[in-house]
Amino acid sequence: MDKIYTAIGLMSGTSLDGVDVSLIQSDGNKEFSSILDRYFEYDKKLVQKILILRQKITDSEQLNRYIDDIIDLERKITLFHAEAVKETLLLSKFSVDLIGFHGQTIFHDPGKRISKQLGDGKLLSQLTKKKVIYNFRQNDLENGGQGAPLTPIFHNVLANKINKKFNLGFPLNFLNIGGISTITSTVDWKNLDRKLDNINAYDIGPGNCLIDEWIRKNSNKRFDKNGAIANSGIIDKLVLNQALENFEDNSNYEKSLDVNNFDIFFAKGLSLENGAATITNFTATLIANGMKYIHGLSQSTINKWLVCGGGRKNKYLLQSIKDSFKKIDMETIDQYEIDGDFVESQAFGYLAIRSYLELPITFPSTTRCQTPSMGGIIAKNF
């Protein structure tokens, strides 16, 4: 058996709610076990600063224009992550080898090979006295990839772990509904080619980003809990159909997506409830279209989907997806002994180990990179 490493994975998503922290063990290959998961909520002031900066930076030139703001906020975010790591370490008896530090995305433009995540890996290493792996996307971008999605190789680990116990079959499909929605079609390890290039993955559309933005701008809430607000509204079908008609076609799903690729302008003038219902159905339709696409590629009668990410808790959104994709067999991943809140943070612990071992984390079939690409930068600053 290969050496088992202990790693902490850190993920702060586009929903801007806080930081997920996962302590895991893995050999960076097939072996994986989850030890501890924790969530640390951002305070309101920090959320507001991230929102303001993200709204300012709409093109790569503004990364230079707002460099002082970026440096200041990056330090605050790194300090927050450091405290989260220290608190987690206090609860654990394990000696941690590595930390996988994703950081807070504020800009993503694969066309220009730029993806900016706020997070100072060297500072985090200094504060935690641990080796930190960060800047996971850049190698993929420089290799012609989209820089996203990064988690498919880990989804494949989970799929094989789940199938070993529950025998759901392959391809077992994953739908991750974060700020952006991504899909992965996984493969049995014994049928996996040497390049790991028959795991298929795509960014397919918005996840929580439009719904959350609508709720933040039209109420004192940060998100639509369980989809209750949307469920109390009425879909404006004229607005919905026009929005879908005007949406820039992404039918081949070759490009990764950012929250800046979408806006809620089409719902302007609708009530809080009707706007939430309409935007949620817009989101659901795009997700369902992406799921139909990958199902068609697999040419399989198996159509099992496991949903992870914060969006899986939005019951109205999930039902809307099912309504758009009638023959779907879709369940939350939690029903198979995996906590759907922490799949991405666990993934970055796993990706940190792969990066440390100089194993590829992205592949032509997951990010459209030219050849399998290595992971992040290793910082040891203690």
Salt bridges, closest charged atoms under 4 A:
GLU41 OE2 - ARG222 NH1 3.18
ASP69 OD2 - LYS56 NZ 3.61
ASP72 OD2 - LYS76 NZ 2.93
GLU74 OE2 - LYS116 NZ 3.58
GLU83 OE2 - LYS86 NZ 3.93
GLU87 OE1 - ARG38 NH1 3.70
GLU213 OE2 - LYS217 NZ 2.84
GLU254 OE1 - ARG368 NE 3.75
ASP329 OD1 - LYS304 NZ 3.39
GLU331 OE1 - LYS304 NZ 2.39
ASP334 OD1 - ARG312 NE 2.69
GLU337 OE1 - LYS165 NZ 2.85
ASP339 OD1 - ARG312 NH2 3.87
ASP341 OD1 - ARG312 NH1 2.74
ASP341 OD2 - LYS313 NZ 2.93
